[in-house]
């Protein structure tokens, strides 16, 4: 397996076979969602507010809290 999964997925997305490209895009989405969740968790652990996190993601505070805050991990109020 390649050491840089993002680089491998990028190459697969640009493959000649559109079905393989679509599969790589789906995997890319899953990997990005995982990376986002980890970064949000780290930000909350370090004391960043939902407002700061939302601004970094270009989303509303409500949207970010709905997506990442309902897991019962970081219920601190802003």
Biopython code that builds the backbone (N, CA, C, O; Angstrom):
import numpy as np
from Bio.PDB.StructureBuilder import StructureBuilder

atoms = [
    (1, "UNK", "N", (0.836, -1.185, 0.000)),
    (1, "UNK", "CA", (0.000, 0.000, 0.000)),
    (1, "UNK", "C", (0.875, 1.241, 0.000)),
    (1, "UNK", "O", (1.955, 1.252, 0.591)),
    (2, "UNK", "N", (0.412, 2.259, -0.651)),
    (2, "UNK", "CA", (1.171, 3.501, -0.782)),
    (2, "UNK", "C", (1.158, 4.280, 0.525)),
    (2, "UNK", "O", (0.183, 4.234, 1.275)),
    (3, "UNK", "N", (2.246, 4.994, 0.793)),
    (3, "UNK", "CA", (2.358, 5.741, 2.045)),
    (3, "UNK", "C", (1.503, 7.002, 2.057)),
    (3, "UNK", "O", (1.154, 7.486, 3.134)),
    (4, "UNK", "N", (1.159, 7.542, 0.912)),
    (4, "UNK", "CA", (0.333, 8.744, 0.828)),
    (4, "UNK", "C", (-0.996, 8.398, 0.160)),
    (4, "UNK", "O", (-1.098, 8.417, -1.067)),
    (5, "UNK", "N", (-2.017, 8.082, 0.964)),
    (5, "UNK", "CA", (-3.296, 7.660, 0.367)),
    (5, "UNK", "C", (-3.975, 8.749, -0.449)),
    (5, "UNK", "O", (-4.679, 8.445, -1.412)),
    (6, "UNK", "N", (-3.778, 10.011, -0.082)),
    (6, "UNK", "CA", (-4.400, 11.101, -0.839)),
    (6, "UNK", "C", (-3.800, 11.179, -2.245)),
    (6, "UNK", "O", (-4.525, 11.367, -3.222)),
    (7, "UNK", "N", (-2.488, 11.034, -2.345)),
    (7, "UNK", "CA", (-1.845, 11.050, -3.667)),
    (7, "UNK", "C", (-2.326, 9.880, -4.510)),
    (7, "UNK", "O", (-2.582, 10.042, -5.703)),
    (8, "UNK", "N", (-2.452, 8.709, -3.908)),
    (8, "UNK", "CA", (-2.934, 7.532, -4.641)),
    (8, "UNK", "C", (-4.372, 7.738, -5.110)),
    (8, "UNK", "O", (-4.714, 7.392, -6.240)),
    (9, "UNK", "N", (-5.213, 8.302, -4.244)),
    (9, "UNK", "CA", (-6.601, 8.563, -4.632)),
    (9, "UNK", "C", (-6.673, 9.607, -5.745)),
    (9, "UNK", "O", (-7.492, 9.489, -6.656)),
    (10, "UNK", "N", (-5.830, 10.615, -5.675)),
    (10, "UNK", "CA", (-5.812, 11.642, -6.719)),
    (10, "UNK", "C", (-5.470, 11.030, -8.073)),
    (10, "UNK", "O", (-6.089, 11.360, -9.084)),
    (11, "UNK", "N", (-4.497, 10.149, -8.087)),
    (11, "UNK", "CA", (-4.146, 9.476, -9.350)),
    (11, "UNK", "C", (-5.307, 8.606, -9.826)),
    (11, "UNK", "O", (-5.605, 8.568, -11.020)),
    (12, "UNK", "N", (-5.955, 7.914, -8.908)),
    (12, "UNK", "CA", (-7.068, 7.037, -9.284)),
    (12, "UNK", "C", (-8.249, 7.845, -9.821)),
    (12, "UNK", "O", (-8.937, 7.403, -10.741)),
    (13, "UNK", "N", (-8.482, 9.019, -9.251)),
    (13, "UNK", "CA", (-9.568, 9.885, -9.727)),
    (13, "UNK", "C", (-9.318, 10.291, -11.175)),
    (13, "UNK", "O", (-10.255, 10.426, -11.962)),
    (14, "UNK", "N", (-8.067, 10.481, -11.515)),
    (14, "UNK", "CA", (-7.704, 10.915, -12.865)),
    (14, "UNK", "C", (-7.463, 9.743, -13.821)),
    (14, "UNK", "O", (-6.921, 9.935, -14.909)),
    (15, "UNK", "N", (-7.852, 8.558, -13.428)),
    (15, "UNK", "CA", (-7.655, 7.376, -14.270)),
    (15, "UNK", "C", (-8.520, 7.453, -15.523)),
    (15, "UNK", "O", (-9.497, 8.199, -15.581)),
    (16, "UNK", "N", (-8.139, 6.670, -16.517)),
    (16, "UNK", "CA", (-8.891, 6.650, -17.781)),
    (16, "UNK", "C", (-10.257, 5.989, -17.640)),
    (16, "UNK", "O", (-11.190, 6.337, -18.363)),
    (17, "UNK", "N", (-10.382, 5.054, -16.730)),
    (17, "UNK", "CA", (-11.639, 4.322, -16.545)),
    (17, "UNK", "C", (-12.562, 5.118, -15.613)),
    (17, "UNK", "O", (-12.241, 5.296, -14.438)),
    (18, "UNK", "N", (-13.700, 5.595, -16.121)),
    (18, "UNK", "CA", (-14.586, 6.419, -15.295)),
    (18, "UNK", "C", (-15.155, 5.674, -14.087)),
    (18, "UNK", "O", (-15.404, 6.302, -13.058)),
    (19, "UNK", "N", (-15.366, 4.384, -14.174)),
    (19, "UNK", "CA", (-15.882, 3.630, -13.029)),
    (19, "UNK", "C", (-14.841, 3.597, -11.911)),
    (19, "UNK", "O", (-15.176, 3.772, -10.740)),
    (20, "UNK", "N", (-13.587, 3.374, -12.275)),
    (20, "UNK", "CA", (-12.524, 3.426, -11.273)),
    (20, "UNK", "C", (-12.386, 4.830, -10.697)),
    (20, "UNK", "O", (-12.128, 4.987, -9.504)),
    (21, "UNK", "N", (-12.554, 5.841, -11.525)),
    (21, "UNK", "CA", (-12.506, 7.223, -11.040)),
    (21, "UNK", "C", (-13.619, 7.488, -10.041)),
    (21, "UNK", "O", (-13.385, 8.105, -9.002)),
    (22, "UNK", "N", (-14.817, 7.032, -10.342)),
    (22, "UNK", "CA", (-15.943, 7.236, -9.433)),
    (22, "UNK", "C", (-15.730, 6.519, -8.102)),
    (22, "UNK", "O", (-16.043, 7.066, -7.045)),
    (23, "UNK", "N", (-15.207, 5.314, -8.152)),
    (23, "UNK", "CA", (-14.910, 4.579, -6.916)),
    (23, "UNK", "C", (-13.867, 5.321, -6.087)),
    (23, "UNK", "O", (-13.975, 5.385, -4.862)),
    (24, "UNK", "N", (-12.865, 5.879, -6.749)),
    (24, "UNK", "CA", (-11.832, 6.644, -6.045)),
    (24, "UNK", "C", (-12.410, 7.915, -5.435)),
    (24, "UNK", "O", (-12.030, 8.301, -4.330)),
    (25, "UNK", "N", (-13.320, 8.565, -6.143)),
    (25, "UNK", "CA", (-13.972, 9.768, -5.621)),
    (25, "UNK", "C", (-14.763, 9.428, -4.364)),
    (25, "UNK", "O", (-14.712, 10.172, -3.385)),
    (26, "UNK", "N", (-15.484, 8.331, -4.375)),
    (26, "UNK", "CA", (-16.246, 7.915, -3.197)),
    (26, "UNK", "C", (-15.311, 7.655, -2.013)),
    (26, "UNK", "O", (-15.608, 8.050, -0.885)),
    (27, "UNK", "N", (-14.204, 7.003, -2.267)),
    (27, "UNK", "CA", (-13.226, 6.746, -1.209)),
    (27, "UNK", "C", (-12.607, 8.049, -0.720)),
    (27, "UNK", "O", (-12.366, 8.213, 0.476)),
    (28, "UNK", "N", (-12.350, 8.975, -1.641)),
    (28, "UNK", "CA", (-11.814, 10.283, -1.295)),
    (28, "UNK", "C", (-12.762, 10.993, -0.330)),
    (28, "UNK", "O", (-12.321, 11.558, 0.670)),
    (29, "UNK", "N", (-14.057, 10.966, -0.627)),
    (29, "UNK", "CA", (-15.063, 11.593, 0.247)),
    (29, "UNK", "C", (-15.018, 10.998, 1.648)),
    (29, "UNK", "O", (-15.051, 11.726, 2.640)),
    (30, "UNK", "N", (-14.942, 9.669, 1.724)),
    (30, "UNK", "CA", (-14.891, 9.011, 3.044)),
    (30, "UNK", "C", (-13.644, 9.426, 3.814)),
    (30, "UNK", "O", (-13.709, 9.693, 5.014)),
    (31, "UNK", "N", (-12.513, 9.478, 3.123)),
    (31, "UNK", "CA", (-11.259, 9.860, 3.771)),
    (31, "UNK", "C", (-11.301, 11.315, 4.235)),
    (31, "UNK", "O", (-10.854, 11.626, 5.339)),
    (32, "UNK", "N", (-11.831, 12.202, 3.407)),
    (32, "UNK", "CA", (-11.940, 13.605, 3.805)),
    (32, "UNK", "C", (-12.882, 13.784, 4.992)),
    (32, "UNK", "O", (-12.611, 14.589, 5.882)),
    (33, "UNK", "N", (-13.978, 13.047, 5.009)),
    (33, "UNK", "CA", (-14.913, 13.118, 6.142)),
    (33, "UNK", "C", (-14.228, 12.650, 7.426)),
    (33, "UNK", "O", (-14.420, 13.240, 8.490)),
    (34, "UNK", "N", (-13.431, 11.589, 7.319)),
    (34, "UNK", "CA", (-12.703, 11.090, 8.485)),
    (34, "UNK", "C", (-11.701, 12.134, 8.963)),
    (34, "UNK", "O", (-11.595, 12.394, 10.161)),
    (35, "UNK", "N", (-10.974, 12.728, 8.035)),
    (35, "UNK", "CA", (-9.976, 13.747, 8.386)),
    (35, "UNK", "C", (-10.644, 14.969, 9.021)),
    (35, "UNK", "O", (-10.120, 15.541, 9.977)),
    (36, "UNK", "N", (-11.799, 15.365, 8.488)),
    (36, "UNK", "CA", (-12.527, 16.498, 9.056)),
    (36, "UNK", "C", (-12.962, 16.199, 10.487)),
    (36, "UNK", "O", (-12.812, 17.042, 11.372)),
    (37, "UNK", "N", (-13.499, 15.010, 10.715)),
    (37, "UNK", "CA", (-13.954, 14.640, 12.056)),
    (37, "UNK", "C", (-12.796, 14.661, 13.049)),
    (37, "UNK", "O", (-12.951, 15.132, 14.176)),
    (38, "UNK", "N", (-11.656, 14.161, 12.642)),
    (38, "UNK", "CA", (-10.474, 14.161, 13.513)),
    (38, "UNK", "C", (-10.054, 15.589, 13.823)),
    (38, "UNK", "O", (-9.765, 15.912, 14.975)),
    (39, "UNK", "N", (-10.017, 16.449, 12.809)),
    (39, "UNK", "CA", (-9.602, 17.836, 13.015)),
    (39, "UNK", "C", (-10.578, 18.587, 13.917)),
    (39, "UNK", "O", (-10.157, 19.378, 14.761)),
    (40, "UNK", "N", (-11.875, 18.346, 13.745)),
    (40, "UNK", "CA", (-12.871, 18.991, 14.599)),
    (40, "UNK", "C", (-12.693, 18.512, 16.039)),
    (40, "UNK", "O", (-12.725, 19.312, 16.973)),
    (41, "UNK", "N", (-12.509, 17.227, 16.210)),
    (41, "UNK", "CA", (-12.313, 16.669, 17.558)),
    (41, "UNK", "C", (-11.074, 17.289, 18.217)),
    (41, "UNK", "O", (-11.096, 17.637, 19.398)),
    (42, "UNK", "N", (-9.996, 17.419, 17.435)),
    (42, "UNK", "CA", (-8.770, 18.032, 17.966)),
    (42, "UNK", "C", (-9.007, 19.497, 18.332)),
    (42, "UNK", "O", (-8.553, 19.964, 19.376)),
    (43, "UNK", "N", (-9.716, 20.214, 17.467)),
    (43, "UNK", "CA", (-9.994, 21.627, 17.736)),
    (43, "UNK", "C", (-10.807, 21.779, 19.020)),
    (43, "UNK", "O", (-10.503, 22.634, 19.851)),
    (44, "UNK", "N", (-11.830, 20.959, 19.182)),
    (44, "UNK", "CA", (-12.658, 21.037, 20.392)),
    (44, "UNK", "C", (-11.846, 20.668, 21.632)),
    (44, "UNK", "O", (-11.998, 21.293, 22.682)),
    (45, "UNK", "N", (-10.992, 19.665, 21.515)),
    (45, "UNK", "CA", (-10.144, 19.248, 22.639)),
    (45, "UNK", "C", (-9.217, 20.388, 23.056)),
    (45, "UNK", "O", (-8.918, 20.556, 24.239)),
    (46, "UNK", "N", (-8.770, 21.164, 22.079)),
    (46, "UNK", "CA", (-7.872, 22.284, 22.364)),
    (46, "UNK", "C", (-8.625, 23.546, 22.796)),
    (46, "UNK", "O", (-8.006, 24.576, 23.060)),
    (47, "UNK", "N", (-9.941, 23.467, 22.867)),
    (47, "UNK", "CA", (-10.730, 24.581, 23.372)),
    (47, "UNK", "C", (-11.302, 25.518, 22.332)),
    (47, "UNK", "O", (-11.871, 26.548, 22.691)),
    (48, "UNK", "N", (-11.171, 25.200, 21.064)),
    (48, "UNK", "CA", (-11.760, 26.054, 20.033)),
    (48, "UNK", "C", (-13.279, 25.952, 20.064)),
    (48, "UNK", "O", (-13.841, 24.894, 20.348)),
    (49, "UNK", "N", (-13.930, 27.067, 19.767)),
    (49, "UNK", "CA", (-15.394, 27.106, 19.803)),
    (49, "UNK", "C", (-15.983, 26.573, 18.500)),
    (49, "UNK", "O", (-15.299, 26.459, 17.483)),
    (50, "UNK", "N", (-17.273, 26.251, 18.563)),
    (50, "UNK", "CA", (-17.980, 25.826, 17.350)),
    (50, "UNK", "C", (-17.966, 26.941, 16.322)),
    (50, "UNK", "O", (-17.908, 26.679, 15.120)),
    (51, "UNK", "N", (-18.018, 28.189, 16.785)),
    (51, "UNK", "CA", (-17.995, 29.340, 15.877)),
    (51, "UNK", "C", (-16.679, 29.396, 15.113)),
    (51, "UNK", "O", (-16.679, 29.630, 13.904)),
    (52, "UNK", "N", (-15.552, 29.185, 15.800)),
    (52, "UNK", "CA", (-14.239, 29.195, 15.150)),
    (52, "UNK", "C", (-14.106, 28.044, 14.159)),
    (52, "UNK", "O", (-13.594, 28.218, 13.054)),
    (53, "UNK", "N", (-14.566, 26.881, 14.562)),
    (53, "UNK", "CA", (-14.500, 25.700, 13.695)),
    (53, "UNK", "C", (-15.351, 25.917, 12.448)),
    (53, "UNK", "O", (-14.924, 25.619, 11.333)),
    (54, "UNK", "N", (-16.559, 26.438, 12.650)),
    (54, "UNK", "CA", (-17.458, 26.703, 11.527)),
    (54, "UNK", "C", (-16.833, 27.690, 10.541)),
    (54, "UNK", "O", (-16.923, 27.502, 9.328)),
    (55, "UNK", "N", (-16.206, 28.732, 11.062)),
    (55, "UNK", "CA", (-15.577, 29.724, 10.189)),
    (55, "UNK", "C", (-14.459, 29.081, 9.361)),
    (55, "UNK", "O", (-14.317, 29.370, 8.173)),
    (56, "UNK", "N", (-13.677, 28.217, 9.990)),
    (56, "UNK", "CA", (-12.585, 27.555, 9.271)),
    (56, "UNK", "C", (-13.112, 26.652, 8.159)),
    (56, "UNK", "O", (-12.477, 26.506, 7.115)),
    (57, "UNK", "N", (-14.277, 26.050, 8.391)),
    (57, "UNK", "CA", (-14.868, 25.146, 7.400)),
    (57, "UNK", "C", (-15.769, 25.877, 6.402)),
    (57, "UNK", "O", (-16.216, 25.281, 5.422)),
    (58, "UNK", "N", (-16.035, 27.151, 6.641)),
    (58, "UNK", "CA", (-16.907, 27.910, 5.740)),
    (58, "UNK", "C", (-18.363, 27.506, 5.853)),
    (58, "UNK", "O", (-19.116, 27.565, 4.881)),
    (59, "UNK", "N", (-18.751, 27.093, 7.054)),
    (59, "UNK", "CA", (-20.120, 26.649, 7.303)),
    (59, "UNK", "C", (-20.700, 27.421, 8.476)),
    (59, "UNK", "O", (-19.991, 28.164, 9.154)),
    (60, "UNK", "N", (-21.993, 27.242, 8.709)),
    (60, "UNK", "CA", (-22.600, 27.869, 9.878)),
    (60, "UNK", "C", (-22.256, 27.058, 11.129)),
    (60, "UNK", "O", (-21.983, 25.859, 11.061)),
    (61, "UNK", "N", (-22.278, 27.740, 12.261)),
    (61, "UNK", "CA", (-22.035, 27.073, 13.538)),
    (61, "UNK", "C", (-23.043, 25.942, 13.739)),
    (61, "UNK", "O", (-22.690, 24.863, 14.214)),
    (62, "UNK", "N", (-24.283, 26.193, 13.377)),
    (62, "UNK", "CA", (-25.332, 25.195, 13.551)),
    (62, "UNK", "C", (-25.063, 23.950, 12.711)),
    (62, "UNK", "O", (-25.246, 22.826, 13.178)),
    (63, "UNK", "N", (-24.628, 24.158, 11.472)),
    (63, "UNK", "CA", (-24.356, 23.021, 10.589)),
    (63, "UNK", "C", (-23.215, 22.166, 11.117)),
    (63, "UNK", "O", (-23.286, 20.938, 11.090)),
    (64, "UNK", "N", (-22.163, 22.819, 11.598)),
    (64, "UNK", "CA", (-21.011, 22.081, 12.118)),
    (64, "UNK", "C", (-21.376, 21.362, 13.406)),
    (64, "UNK", "O", (-20.993, 20.210, 13.608)),
    (65, "UNK", "N", (-22.114, 22.035, 14.277)),
    (65, "UNK", "CA", (-22.505, 21.409, 15.537)),
    (65, "UNK", "C", (-23.435, 20.227, 15.288)),
    (65, "UNK", "O", (-23.338, 19.201, 15.961)),
    (66, "UNK", "N", (-24.334, 20.372, 14.322)),
    (66, "UNK", "CA", (-25.240, 19.271, 13.997)),
    (66, "UNK", "C", (-24.463, 18.060, 13.481)),
    (66, "UNK", "O", (-24.765, 16.920, 13.836)),
    (67, "UNK", "N", (-23.466, 18.317, 12.644)),
    (67, "UNK", "CA", (-22.692, 17.225, 12.049)),
    (67, "UNK", "C", (-21.746, 16.581, 13.049)),
    (67, "UNK", "O", (-21.615, 15.357, 13.075)),
    (68, "UNK", "N", (-21.081, 17.391, 13.879)),
    (68, "UNK", "CA", (-20.019, 16.870, 14.727)),
    (68, "UNK", "C", (-20.322, 16.925, 16.222)),
    (68, "UNK", "O", (-19.632, 16.274, 17.007)),
    (69, "UNK", "N", (-21.324, 17.676, 16.628)),
    (69, "UNK", "CA", (-21.548, 17.882, 18.060)),
    (69, "UNK", "C", (-22.503, 16.914, 18.708)),
    (69, "UNK", "O", (-22.549, 16.831, 19.936)),
    (70, "UNK", "N", (-23.261, 16.183, 17.933)),
    (70, "UNK", "CA", (-24.271, 15.303, 18.488)),
    (70, "UNK", "C", (-23.748, 13.969, 18.966)),
    (70, "UNK", "O", (-24.534, 13.085, 19.308)),
    (71, "UNK", "N", (-22.453, 13.805, 18.997)),
    (71, "UNK", "CA", (-21.892, 12.509, 19.379)),
    (71, "UNK", "C", (-21.674, 12.397, 20.877)),
    (71, "UNK", "O", (-21.203, 11.368, 21.362)),
    (72, "UNK", "N", (-22.017, 13.461, 21.625)),
    (72, "UNK", "CA", (-21.887, 13.416, 23.066)),
    (72, "UNK", "C", (-20.459, 13.569, 23.565)),
    (72, "UNK", "O", (-20.200, 13.387, 24.754)),
    (73, "UNK", "N", (-19.537, 13.898, 22.686)),
    (73, "UNK", "CA", (-18.146, 13.988, 23.095)),
    (73, "UNK", "C", (-17.786, 15.366, 23.634)),
    (73, "UNK", "O", (-17.073, 15.479, 24.631)),
    (74, "UNK", "N", (-18.274, 16.408, 22.979)),
    (74, "UNK", "CA", (-17.849, 17.756, 23.318)),
    (74, "UNK", "C", (-19.089, 18.644, 23.398)),
    (74, "UNK", "O", (-19.405, 19.355, 22.444)),
    (75, "UNK", "N", (-19.771, 18.608, 24.498)),
    (75, "UNK", "CA", (-21.011, 19.357, 24.632)),
    (75, "UNK", "C", (-20.823, 20.709, 25.300)),
    (75, "UNK", "O", (-21.807, 21.320, 25.716)),
    (76, "UNK", "N", (-19.606, 21.192, 25.417)),
    (76, "UNK", "CA", (-19.365, 22.490, 26.034)),
    (76, "UNK", "C", (-20.084, 23.580, 25.254)),
    (76, "UNK", "O", (-20.145, 23.549, 24.024)),
    (77, "UNK", "N", (-20.616, 24.526, 25.979)),
    (77, "UNK", "CA", (-21.334, 25.635, 25.346)),
    (77, "UNK", "C", (-20.352, 26.681, 24.863)),
    (77, "UNK", "O", (-19.301, 26.874, 25.472)),
    (78, "UNK", "N", (-20.684, 27.360, 23.772)),
    (78, "UNK", "CA", (-19.845, 28.458, 23.257)),
    (78, "UNK", "C", (-20.180, 29.722, 24.023)),
    (78, "UNK", "O", (-19.599, 30.775, 23.762)),
]
sb = StructureBuilder()
sb.init_structure("model")
sb.init_model(0)
sb.init_chain("A")
sb.init_seg("    ")
for serial, (resi, resn, name, xyz) in enumerate(atoms, 1):
    if name == "N":
        sb.init_residue(resn, " ", resi, " ")
    sb.init_atom(name, np.array(xyz, "f"), 0.0, 1.0, " ", f" {name:<3s}", serial, name[0])
structure = sb.get_structure()
